[in-house]
Amino acid sequence: MPGQLIRLRREQLGLAQKEVAARLHMSQSTYSRIENQQVSLTIERARRIATELRCPIDDFLPGHAVLQNNAHLSDEALTEKINRIVRIHVEELKQWLLKQSPEPEMKRRSRSGRADK
């Protein structure tokens, strides 16, 4: 999940993988493997990525980690942090649904093979 959230944030900023990877002093393929969750994301890498993508590291953590790691926050601050994560997930779901939508048919074909009007 962190990789998907990282990709979503990068795309929201209109940045290419190659650009972010260069800023992080890593190869584009290594950065791609992070987004595709093919390599483990260390806390240090997550911090560096969060800095480059101008967002809190919490945006990449699952919701339960937010609750555990932020017990010291007021209810209002914690609610805002959770809402921010939910907004990211909603946007990610919208993007996924858009990719799943079938192309609209231009014309339907009748049984005889002719296009219906």
Phi and psi in radians as a Rosetta constraint file:
Dihedral C 1 N 2 CA 2 C 2 CIRCULARHARMONIC -1.003 0.35
Dihedral N 2 CA 2 C 2 N 3 CIRCULARHARMONIC -0.675 0.35
Dihedral C 2 N 3 CA 3 C 3 CIRCULARHARMONIC -1.056 0.35
Dihedral N 3 CA 3 C 3 N 4 CIRCULARHARMONIC -0.714 0.35
Dihedral C 3 N 4 CA 4 C 4 CIRCULARHARMONIC -1.146 0.35
Dihedral N 4 CA 4 C 4 N 5 CIRCULARHARMONIC -0.676 0.35
Dihedral C 4 N 5 CA 5 C 5 CIRCULARHARMONIC -1.209 0.35
Dihedral N 5 CA 5 C 5 N 6 CIRCULARHARMONIC -0.638 0.35
Dihedral C 5 N 6 CA 6 C 6 CIRCULARHARMONIC -1.127 0.35
Dihedral N 6 CA 6 C 6 N 7 CIRCULARHARMONIC -0.804 0.35
Dihedral C 6 N 7 CA 7 C 7 CIRCULARHARMONIC -1.045 0.35
Dihedral N 7 CA 7 C 7 N 8 CIRCULARHARMONIC -0.787 0.35
Dihedral C 7 N 8 CA 8 C 8 CIRCULARHARMONIC -1.039 0.35
Dihedral N 8 CA 8 C 8 N 9 CIRCULARHARMONIC -0.786 0.35
Dihedral C 8 N 9 CA 9 C 9 CIRCULARHARMONIC -1.124 0.35
Dihedral N 9 CA 9 C 9 N 10 CIRCULARHARMONIC -0.748 0.35
Dihedral C 9 N 10 CA 10 C 10 CIRCULARHARMONIC -1.053 0.35
Dihedral N 10 CA 10 C 10 N 11 CIRCULARHARMONIC -0.760 0.35
Dihedral C 10 N 11 CA 11 C 11 CIRCULARHARMONIC -1.171 0.35
Dihedral N 11 CA 11 C 11 N 12 CIRCULARHARMONIC -0.628 0.35
Dihedral C 11 N 12 CA 12 C 12 CIRCULARHARMONIC -1.061 0.35
Dihedral N 12 CA 12 C 12 N 13 CIRCULARHARMONIC -0.591 0.35
Dihedral C 12 N 13 CA 13 C 13 CIRCULARHARMONIC -1.473 0.35
Dihedral N 13 CA 13 C 13 N 14 CIRCULARHARMONIC -0.113 0.35
Dihedral C 13 N 14 CA 14 C 14 CIRCULARHARMONIC 1.253 0.35
Dihedral N 14 CA 14 C 14 N 15 CIRCULARHARMONIC 0.515 0.35
Dihedral C 14 N 15 CA 15 C 15 CIRCULARHARMONIC -1.751 0.35
Dihedral N 15 CA 15 C 15 N 16 CIRCULARHARMONIC 2.566 0.35
Dihedral C 15 N 16 CA 16 C 16 CIRCULARHARMONIC -1.518 0.35
Dihedral N 16 CA 16 C 16 N 17 CIRCULARHARMONIC 2.669 0.35
Dihedral C 16 N 17 CA 17 C 17 CIRCULARHARMONIC -0.965 0.35
Dihedral N 17 CA 17 C 17 N 18 CIRCULARHARMONIC -0.761 0.35
Dihedral C 17 N 18 CA 18 C 18 CIRCULARHARMONIC -1.034 0.35
Dihedral N 18 CA 18 C 18 N 19 CIRCULARHARMONIC -0.694 0.35
Dihedral C 18 N 19 CA 19 C 19 CIRCULARHARMONIC -1.154 0.35
Dihedral N 19 CA 19 C 19 N 20 CIRCULARHARMONIC -0.816 0.35
Dihedral C 19 N 20 CA 20 C 20 CIRCULARHARMONIC -1.144 0.35
Dihedral N 20 CA 20 C 20 N 21 CIRCULARHARMONIC -0.751 0.35
Dihedral C 20 N 21 CA 21 C 21 CIRCULARHARMONIC -1.028 0.35
Dihedral N 21 CA 21 C 21 N 22 CIRCULARHARMONIC -0.755 0.35
Dihedral C 21 N 22 CA 22 C 22 CIRCULARHARMONIC -1.087 0.35
Dihedral N 22 CA 22 C 22 N 23 CIRCULARHARMONIC -0.725 0.35
Dihedral C 22 N 23 CA 23 C 23 CIRCULARHARMONIC -1.122 0.35
Dihedral N 23 CA 23 C 23 N 24 CIRCULARHARMONIC -0.517 0.35
Dihedral C 23 N 24 CA 24 C 24 CIRCULARHARMONIC -1.574 0.35
Dihedral N 24 CA 24 C 24 N 25 CIRCULARHARMONIC 0.010 0.35
Dihedral C 24 N 25 CA 25 C 25 CIRCULARHARMONIC 1.021 0.35
Dihedral N 25 CA 25 C 25 N 26 CIRCULARHARMONIC 0.821 0.35
Dihedral C 25 N 26 CA 26 C 26 CIRCULARHARMONIC -2.441 0.35
Dihedral N 26 CA 26 C 26 N 27 CIRCULARHARMONIC 2.864 0.35
Dihedral C 26 N 27 CA 27 C 27 CIRCULARHARMONIC -1.281 0.35
Dihedral N 27 CA 27 C 27 N 28 CIRCULARHARMONIC 2.732 0.35
Dihedral C 27 N 28 CA 28 C 28 CIRCULARHARMONIC -1.090 0.35
Dihedral N 28 CA 28 C 28 N 29 CIRCULARHARMONIC -0.620 0.35
Dihedral C 28 N 29 CA 29 C 29 CIRCULARHARMONIC -1.187 0.35
Dihedral N 29 CA 29 C 29 N 30 CIRCULARHARMONIC -0.656 0.35
Dihedral C 29 N 30 CA 30 C 30 CIRCULARHARMONIC -1.127 0.35
Dihedral N 30 CA 30 C 30 N 31 CIRCULARHARMONIC -0.770 0.35
Dihedral C 30 N 31 CA 31 C 31 CIRCULARHARMONIC -1.095 0.35
Dihedral N 31 CA 31 C 31 N 32 CIRCULARHARMONIC -0.723 0.35
Dihedral C 31 N 32 CA 32 C 32 CIRCULARHARMONIC -1.052 0.35
Dihedral N 32 CA 32 C 32 N 33 CIRCULARHARMONIC -0.713 0.35
Dihedral C 32 N 33 CA 33 C 33 CIRCULARHARMONIC -1.153 0.35
Dihedral N 33 CA 33 C 33 N 34 CIRCULARHARMONIC -0.530 0.35
Dihedral C 33 N 34 CA 34 C 34 CIRCULARHARMONIC -1.155 0.35
Dihedral N 34 CA 34 C 34 N 35 CIRCULARHARMONIC -0.849 0.35
Dihedral C 34 N 35 CA 35 C 35 CIRCULARHARMONIC -1.098 0.35
Dihedral N 35 CA 35 C 35 N 36 CIRCULARHARMONIC -0.586 0.35
Dihedral C 35 N 36 CA 36 C 36 CIRCULARHARMONIC -1.574 0.35
Dihedral N 36 CA 36 C 36 N 37 CIRCULARHARMONIC 0.129 0.35
Dihedral C 36 N 37 CA 37 C 37 CIRCULARHARMONIC 1.006 0.35
Dihedral N 37 CA 37 C 37 N 38 CIRCULARHARMONIC 0.675 0.35
Dihedral C 37 N 38 CA 38 C 38 CIRCULARHARMONIC -1.693 0.35
Dihedral N 38 CA 38 C 38 N 39 CIRCULARHARMONIC -0.170 0.35
Dihedral C 38 N 39 CA 39 C 39 CIRCULARHARMONIC -2.313 0.35
Dihedral N 39 CA 39 C 39 N 40 CIRCULARHARMONIC 2.693 0.35
Dihedral C 39 N 40 CA 40 C 40 CIRCULARHARMONIC -1.234 0.35
Dihedral N 40 CA 40 C 40 N 41 CIRCULARHARMONIC 2.469 0.35
Dihedral C 40 N 41 CA 41 C 41 CIRCULARHARMONIC -1.697 0.35
Dihedral N 41 CA 41 C 41 N 42 CIRCULARHARMONIC 1.947 0.35
Dihedral C 41 N 42 CA 42 C 42 CIRCULARHARMONIC -1.347 0.35
Dihedral N 42 CA 42 C 42 N 43 CIRCULARHARMONIC 2.815 0.35
Dihedral C 42 N 43 CA 43 C 43 CIRCULARHARMONIC -1.064 0.35
Dihedral N 43 CA 43 C 43 N 44 CIRCULARHARMONIC -0.731 0.35
Dihedral C 43 N 44 CA 44 C 44 CIRCULARHARMONIC -1.096 0.35
Dihedral N 44 CA 44 C 44 N 45 CIRCULARHARMONIC -0.784 0.35
Dihedral C 44 N 45 CA 45 C 45 CIRCULARHARMONIC -1.103 0.35
Dihedral N 45 CA 45 C 45 N 46 CIRCULARHARMONIC -0.729 0.35
Dihedral C 45 N 46 CA 46 C 46 CIRCULARHARMONIC -1.059 0.35
Dihedral N 46 CA 46 C 46 N 47 CIRCULARHARMONIC -0.702 0.35
Dihedral C 46 N 47 CA 47 C 47 CIRCULARHARMONIC -1.103 0.35
Dihedral N 47 CA 47 C 47 N 48 CIRCULARHARMONIC -0.790 0.35
Dihedral C 47 N 48 CA 48 C 48 CIRCULARHARMONIC -1.111 0.35
Dihedral N 48 CA 48 C 48 N 49 CIRCULARHARMONIC -0.750 0.35
Dihedral C 48 N 49 CA 49 C 49 CIRCULARHARMONIC -1.133 0.35
Dihedral N 49 CA 49 C 49 N 50 CIRCULARHARMONIC -0.770 0.35
Dihedral C 49 N 50 CA 50 C 50 CIRCULARHARMONIC -1.037 0.35
Dihedral N 50 CA 50 C 50 N 51 CIRCULARHARMONIC -0.702 0.35
Dihedral C 50 N 51 CA 51 C 51 CIRCULARHARMONIC -1.094 0.35
Dihedral N 51 CA 51 C 51 N 52 CIRCULARHARMONIC -0.810 0.35
Dihedral C 51 N 52 CA 52 C 52 CIRCULARHARMONIC -1.158 0.35
Dihedral N 52 CA 52 C 52 N 53 CIRCULARHARMONIC -0.584 0.35
Dihedral C 52 N 53 CA 53 C 53 CIRCULARHARMONIC -1.607 0.35
Dihedral N 53 CA 53 C 53 N 54 CIRCULARHARMONIC 0.125 0.35
Dihedral C 53 N 54 CA 54 C 54 CIRCULARHARMONIC 0.911 0.35
Dihedral N 54 CA 54 C 54 N 55 CIRCULARHARMONIC 0.949 0.35
Dihedral C 54 N 55 CA 55 C 55 CIRCULARHARMONIC -2.616 0.35
Dihedral N 55 CA 55 C 55 N 56 CIRCULARHARMONIC 2.799 0.35
Dihedral C 55 N 56 CA 56 C 56 CIRCULARHARMONIC -1.209 0.35
Dihedral N 56 CA 56 C 56 N 57 CIRCULARHARMONIC 2.584 0.35
Dihedral C 56 N 57 CA 57 C 57 CIRCULARHARMONIC -1.050 0.35
Dihedral N 57 CA 57 C 57 N 58 CIRCULARHARMONIC -0.488 0.35
Dihedral C 57 N 58 CA 58 C 58 CIRCULARHARMONIC -1.013 0.35
Dihedral N 58 CA 58 C 58 N 59 CIRCULARHARMONIC -0.437 0.35
Dihedral C 58 N 59 CA 59 C 59 CIRCULARHARMONIC -1.109 0.35
Dihedral N 59 CA 59 C 59 N 60 CIRCULARHARMONIC -0.332 0.35
Dihedral C 59 N 60 CA 60 C 60 CIRCULARHARMONIC -1.718 0.35
Dihedral N 60 CA 60 C 60 N 61 CIRCULARHARMONIC -0.062 0.35
Dihedral C 60 N 61 CA 61 C 61 CIRCULARHARMONIC -1.675 0.35
Dihedral N 61 CA 61 C 61 N 62 CIRCULARHARMONIC 2.554 0.35
Dihedral C 61 N 62 CA 62 C 62 CIRCULARHARMONIC -1.049 0.35
Dihedral N 62 CA 62 C 62 N 63 CIRCULARHARMONIC 2.703 0.35
Dihedral C 62 N 63 CA 63 C 63 CIRCULARHARMONIC -0.931 0.35
Dihedral N 63 CA 63 C 63 N 64 CIRCULARHARMONIC -0.703 0.35
Dihedral C 63 N 64 CA 64 C 64 CIRCULARHARMONIC -1.122 0.35
Dihedral N 64 CA 64 C 64 N 65 CIRCULARHARMONIC -0.581 0.35
Dihedral C 64 N 65 CA 65 C 65 CIRCULARHARMONIC -1.171 0.35
Dihedral N 65 CA 65 C 65 N 66 CIRCULARHARMONIC -0.594 0.35
Dihedral C 65 N 66 CA 66 C 66 CIRCULARHARMONIC -1.082 0.35
Dihedral N 66 CA 66 C 66 N 67 CIRCULARHARMONIC -0.781 0.35
Dihedral C 66 N 67 CA 67 C 67 CIRCULARHARMONIC -1.117 0.35
Dihedral N 67 CA 67 C 67 N 68 CIRCULARHARMONIC -0.798 0.35
Dihedral C 67 N 68 CA 68 C 68 CIRCULARHARMONIC -1.170 0.35
Dihedral N 68 CA 68 C 68 N 69 CIRCULARHARMONIC -0.697 0.35
Dihedral C 68 N 69 CA 69 C 69 CIRCULARHARMONIC -1.475 0.35
Dihedral N 69 CA 69 C 69 N 70 CIRCULARHARMONIC -0.082 0.35
Dihedral C 69 N 70 CA 70 C 70 CIRCULARHARMONIC -2.260 0.35
Dihedral N 70 CA 70 C 70 N 71 CIRCULARHARMONIC 0.535 0.35
Dihedral C 70 N 71 CA 71 C 71 CIRCULARHARMONIC -1.060 0.35
Dihedral N 71 CA 71 C 71 N 72 CIRCULARHARMONIC -0.406 0.35
Dihedral C 71 N 72 CA 72 C 72 CIRCULARHARMONIC -1.354 0.35
Dihedral N 72 CA 72 C 72 N 73 CIRCULARHARMONIC -0.219 0.35
Dihedral C 72 N 73 CA 73 C 73 CIRCULARHARMONIC -1.355 0.35
Dihedral N 73 CA 73 C 73 N 74 CIRCULARHARMONIC 2.698 0.35
Dihedral C 73 N 74 CA 74 C 74 CIRCULARHARMONIC -1.190 0.35
Dihedral N 74 CA 74 C 74 N 75 CIRCULARHARMONIC 2.829 0.35
Dihedral C 74 N 75 CA 75 C 75 CIRCULARHARMONIC -1.011 0.35
Dihedral N 75 CA 75 C 75 N 76 CIRCULARHARMONIC -0.685 0.35
Dihedral C 75 N 76 CA 76 C 76 CIRCULARHARMONIC -1.144 0.35
Dihedral N 76 CA 76 C 76 N 77 CIRCULARHARMONIC -0.781 0.35
Dihedral C 76 N 77 CA 77 C 77 CIRCULARHARMONIC -1.163 0.35
Dihedral N 77 CA 77 C 77 N 78 CIRCULARHARMONIC -0.705 0.35
Dihedral C 77 N 78 CA 78 C 78 CIRCULARHARMONIC -1.160 0.35
Dihedral N 78 CA 78 C 78 N 79 CIRCULARHARMONIC -0.704 0.35
Dihedral C 78 N 79 CA 79 C 79 CIRCULARHARMONIC -1.069 0.35
Dihedral N 79 CA 79 C 79 N 80 CIRCULARHARMONIC -0.747 0.35
Dihedral C 79 N 80 CA 80 C 80 CIRCULARHARMONIC -1.087 0.35
Dihedral N 80 CA 80 C 80 N 81 CIRCULARHARMONIC -0.745 0.35
Dihedral C 80 N 81 CA 81 C 81 CIRCULARHARMONIC -1.106 0.35
Dihedral N 81 CA 81 C 81 N 82 CIRCULARHARMONIC -0.758 0.35
Dihedral C 81 N 82 CA 82 C 82 CIRCULARHARMONIC -1.140 0.35
Dihedral N 82 CA 82 C 82 N 83 CIRCULARHARMONIC -0.724 0.35
Dihedral C 82 N 83 CA 83 C 83 CIRCULARHARMONIC -1.065 0.35
Dihedral N 83 CA 83 C 83 N 84 CIRCULARHARMONIC -0.668 0.35
Dihedral C 83 N 84 CA 84 C 84 CIRCULARHARMONIC -1.094 0.35
Dihedral N 84 CA 84 C 84 N 85 CIRCULARHARMONIC -0.741 0.35
Dihedral C 84 N 85 CA 85 C 85 CIRCULARHARMONIC -1.159 0.35
Dihedral N 85 CA 85 C 85 N 86 CIRCULARHARMONIC -0.717 0.35
Dihedral C 85 N 86 CA 86 C 86 CIRCULARHARMONIC -1.086 0.35
Dihedral N 86 CA 86 C 86 N 87 CIRCULARHARMONIC -0.736 0.35
Dihedral C 86 N 87 CA 87 C 87 CIRCULARHARMONIC -1.035 0.35
Dihedral N 87 CA 87 C 87 N 88 CIRCULARHARMONIC -0.698 0.35
Dihedral C 87 N 88 CA 88 C 88 CIRCULARHARMONIC -1.098 0.35
Dihedral N 88 CA 88 C 88 N 89 CIRCULARHARMONIC -0.790 0.35
Dihedral C 88 N 89 CA 89 C 89 CIRCULARHARMONIC -1.146 0.35
Dihedral N 89 CA 89 C 89 N 90 CIRCULARHARMONIC -0.662 0.35
Dihedral C 89 N 90 CA 90 C 90 CIRCULARHARMONIC -1.120 0.35
Dihedral N 90 CA 90 C 90 N 91 CIRCULARHARMONIC -0.765 0.35
Dihedral C 90 N 91 CA 91 C 91 CIRCULARHARMONIC -1.110 0.35
Dihedral N 91 CA 91 C 91 N 92 CIRCULARHARMONIC -0.727 0.35
Dihedral C 91 N 92 CA 92 C 92 CIRCULARHARMONIC -1.068 0.35
Dihedral N 92 CA 92 C 92 N 93 CIRCULARHARMONIC -0.744 0.35
Dihedral C 92 N 93 CA 93 C 93 CIRCULARHARMONIC -1.123 0.35
Dihedral N 93 CA 93 C 93 N 94 CIRCULARHARMONIC -0.723 0.35
Dihedral C 93 N 94 CA 94 C 94 CIRCULARHARMONIC -1.034 0.35
Dihedral N 94 CA 94 C 94 N 95 CIRCULARHARMONIC -0.790 0.35
Dihedral C 94 N 95 CA 95 C 95 CIRCULARHARMONIC -1.083 0.35
Dihedral N 95 CA 95 C 95 N 96 CIRCULARHARMONIC -0.738 0.35
Dihedral C 95 N 96 CA 96 C 96 CIRCULARHARMONIC -1.111 0.35
Dihedral N 96 CA 96 C 96 N 97 CIRCULARHARMONIC -0.759 0.35
Dihedral C 96 N 97 CA 97 C 97 CIRCULARHARMONIC -1.116 0.35
Dihedral N 97 CA 97 C 97 N 98 CIRCULARHARMONIC -0.682 0.35
Dihedral C 97 N 98 CA 98 C 98 CIRCULARHARMONIC -1.069 0.35
Dihedral N 98 CA 98 C 98 N 99 CIRCULARHARMONIC -0.656 0.35
Dihedral C 98 N 99 CA 99 C 99 CIRCULARHARMONIC -1.241 0.35
Dihedral N 99 CA 99 C 99 N 100 CIRCULARHARMONIC -0.443 0.35
Dihedral C 99 N 100 CA 100 C 100 CIRCULARHARMONIC -1.494 0.35
Dihedral N 100 CA 100 C 100 N 101 CIRCULARHARMONIC -0.289 0.35
Dihedral C 100 N 101 CA 101 C 101 CIRCULARHARMONIC -1.144 0.35
Dihedral N 101 CA 101 C 101 N 102 CIRCULARHARMONIC 2.300 0.35
Dihedral C 101 N 102 CA 102 C 102 CIRCULARHARMONIC -1.257 0.35
Dihedral N 102 CA 102 C 102 N 103 CIRCULARHARMONIC 2.661 0.35
Dihedral C 102 N 103 CA 103 C 103 CIRCULARHARMONIC -1.158 0.35
Dihedral N 103 CA 103 C 103 N 104 CIRCULARHARMONIC 2.400 0.35
Dihedral C 103 N 104 CA 104 C 104 CIRCULARHARMONIC -1.181 0.35
Dihedral N 104 CA 104 C 104 N 105 CIRCULARHARMONIC 2.451 0.35
Dihedral C 104 N 105 CA 105 C 105 CIRCULARHARMONIC -1.329 0.35
Dihedral N 105 CA 105 C 105 N 106 CIRCULARHARMONIC 2.356 0.35
Dihedral C 105 N 106 CA 106 C 106 CIRCULARHARMONIC -1.255 0.35
Dihedral N 106 CA 106 C 106 N 107 CIRCULARHARMONIC -0.812 0.35
Dihedral C 106 N 107 CA 107 C 107 CIRCULARHARMONIC -2.519 0.35
Dihedral N 107 CA 107 C 107 N 108 CIRCULARHARMONIC 2.478 0.35
Dihedral C 107 N 108 CA 108 C 108 CIRCULARHARMONIC -1.510 0.35
Dihedral N 108 CA 108 C 108 N 109 CIRCULARHARMONIC 2.506 0.35
Dihedral C 108 N 109 CA 109 C 109 CIRCULARHARMONIC -1.663 0.35
Dihedral N 109 CA 109 C 109 N 110 CIRCULARHARMONIC 2.405 0.35
Dihedral C 109 N 110 CA 110 C 110 CIRCULARHARMONIC -1.421 0.35
Dihedral N 110 CA 110 C 110 N 111 CIRCULARHARMONIC 3.014 0.35
Dihedral C 110 N 111 CA 111 C 111 CIRCULARHARMONIC -1.061 0.35
Dihedral N 111 CA 111 C 111 N 112 CIRCULARHARMONIC -0.489 0.35
Dihedral C 111 N 112 CA 112 C 112 CIRCULARHARMONIC -1.385 0.35
Dihedral N 112 CA 112 C 112 N 113 CIRCULARHARMONIC -0.153 0.35
Dihedral C 112 N 113 CA 113 C 113 CIRCULARHARMONIC 1.691 0.35
Dihedral N 113 CA 113 C 113 N 114 CIRCULARHARMONIC -0.122 0.35
Dihedral C 113 N 114 CA 114 C 114 CIRCULARHARMONIC -1.462 0.35
Dihedral N 114 CA 114 C 114 N 115 CIRCULARHARMONIC 2.632 0.35
Dihedral C 114 N 115 CA 115 C 115 CIRCULARHARMONIC -1.344 0.35
Dihedral N 115 CA 115 C 115 N 116 CIRCULARHARMONIC 2.335 0.35
Dihedral C 115 N 116 CA 116 C 116 CIRCULARHARMONIC -1.352 0.35
Dihedral N 116 CA 116 C 116 N 117 CIRCULARHARMONIC 2.626 0.35
